[in-house]
Amino acid sequence: MFVDLYETLEISPNANSETVERVFRYLAMRYHPDNQQTGNEARFSDLVEAHNTLKDPVKRAQYDVAYKEHAGRRRELTEEASNKKGLRAGF
């Protein structure tokens, strides 16, 4: 299953490295397990994984290739689902 790391960090795929860092720090503080009110260990783990991939230029480039392939497939499925010619009249 494909995991959208940009969605995990709540950023645009066009975000620069400074934005990745700034948003990660904000969300990491918010979801850190030591935070009594909003701590969430699973969410924090996901954030760290996303950050580790997107902060490294080589890993990010590799991820972006997979991201674009996934986005293309998703777009194709959306178009196919909205194509009403393939549906029978009884539906």
Secondary structure, 3 states (H helix, E strand, C coil): CCCCHHHHCCCCCCCCHHHHHHHHHHHHHHHCCCCCCCCCHHHHHHHHHHHHHHHCHHHHHHHHHHHHHHHHHHHHHHHHHHCHHHCCCCC
